[in-house]
Amino acid sequence: MVSAAAGGTLLDIRVIPRAPRSAVAGVRDGALLVRLAAAPVDGEANDALLMLLARALDVPRRDLAIVAGERSRRKRIEVAGLAPAVVEARLLPAV
């Protein structure tokens, strides 16, 4: 789910779009489960995901990037400038 990367952390994410509300919902199959109210149309779900993670991790949106799975429910997100232990500590209260 969380692994180290050059200059930051990689997060494995499983997205469920069109949920009643956006929230981090736990862990499923080794990935962080995120429910999004946005539909997967014109990148809306990706934008909603990055905004939700930016708020949960208390980092600017510009420090997050989708590095794999842009058009998939399974995504890999890079968080620049945060160590894996810090990312886990900030996400645990949300889970």
C-alpha positions as CSV (number, residue, x, y, z in Angstrom):
1,M,0.0,0.0,0.0
2,V,2.7,2.5,1.0
3,S,6.3,2.3,-0.4
4,A,9.3,4.6,-0.6
5,A,10.2,6.4,-3.8
6,A,12.9,8.8,-4.7
7,G,12.0,12.0,-2.9
8,G,8.7,10.8,-1.5
9,T,6.2,8.0,-1.2
10,L,4.1,5.8,-3.5
11,L,0.5,4.9,-2.6
12,D,-1.5,2.1,-4.1
13,I,-5.1,3.2,-4.4
14,R,-8.3,1.4,-5.3
15,V,-11.0,3.9,-6.3
16,I,-14.8,3.4,-6.2
17,P,-16.4,6.3,-8.2
18,R,-20.0,7.5,-7.9
19,A,-20.2,6.8,-4.2
20,P,-22.6,8.7,-2.0
21,R,-19.7,10.7,-0.5
22,S,-16.0,11.0,-0.9
23,A,-13.9,9.4,1.8
24,V,-11.0,7.1,2.6
25,A,-12.7,3.8,3.4
26,G,-10.0,1.4,4.5
27,V,-7.7,-1.1,2.8
28,R,-8.7,-3.7,0.2
29,D,-6.4,-6.1,-1.6
30,G,-3.3,-4.3,-0.5
31,A,-4.4,-0.9,-1.6
32,L,-6.0,2.1,0.1
33,L,-9.7,2.1,-0.7
34,V,-11.1,5.5,-1.6
35,R,-14.8,6.2,-2.4
36,L,-15.4,9.2,-4.6
37,A,-18.6,11.0,-5.2
38,A,-17.3,12.2,-8.6
39,A,-18.0,10.3,-11.8
40,P,-15.0,9.0,-13.9
41,V,-15.7,11.4,-16.7
42,D,-13.3,14.0,-18.1
43,G,-10.8,13.4,-15.2
44,E,-13.3,14.5,-12.5
45,A,-12.7,11.4,-10.4
46,N,-8.9,11.8,-10.6
47,D,-9.1,15.5,-9.6
48,A,-11.4,14.6,-6.7
49,L,-9.0,11.8,-5.6
50,L,-6.0,14.1,-5.6
51,M,-7.9,16.8,-3.7
52,L,-9.1,14.3,-1.1
53,L,-5.6,12.9,-0.6
54,A,-4.1,16.4,-0.4
55,R,-6.5,17.3,2.4
56,A,-6.0,14.0,4.3
57,L,-2.2,14.3,4.0
58,D,-2.1,18.0,4.7
59,V,0.0,18.7,1.6
60,P,-0.5,21.0,-1.4
61,R,-2.3,19.4,-4.4
62,R,0.8,20.1,-6.5
63,D,2.8,17.5,-4.4
64,L,0.6,14.7,-5.6
65,A,0.7,13.0,-9.0
66,I,-0.9,9.9,-10.6
67,V,2.1,7.9,-11.9
68,A,0.1,4.8,-13.0
69,G,-3.5,3.9,-13.6
70,E,-4.9,7.2,-14.7
71,R,-7.8,5.5,-16.5
72,S,-8.2,2.6,-14.1
73,R,-9.7,2.0,-10.7
74,R,-6.3,0.9,-9.5
75,K,-3.9,3.8,-9.3
76,R,-0.5,4.6,-8.0
77,I,0.0,8.0,-6.5
78,E,3.3,9.7,-5.8
79,V,3.5,12.0,-2.8
80,A,6.5,14.3,-3.1
81,G,8.4,15.3,0.1
82,L,6.8,12.9,2.6
83,A,8.4,9.8,4.0
84,P,6.2,6.6,4.0
85,A,6.0,6.6,7.8
86,V,4.5,10.2,7.7
87,V,2.0,9.2,5.0
88,E,0.8,6.2,7.0
89,A,0.5,8.3,10.2
90,R,-1.5,10.9,8.4
91,L,-3.8,8.4,6.7
92,L,-4.5,6.2,9.7
93,P,-7.0,8.5,11.3
94,A,-8.9,8.7,8.0
95,V,-9.2,4.9,7.7
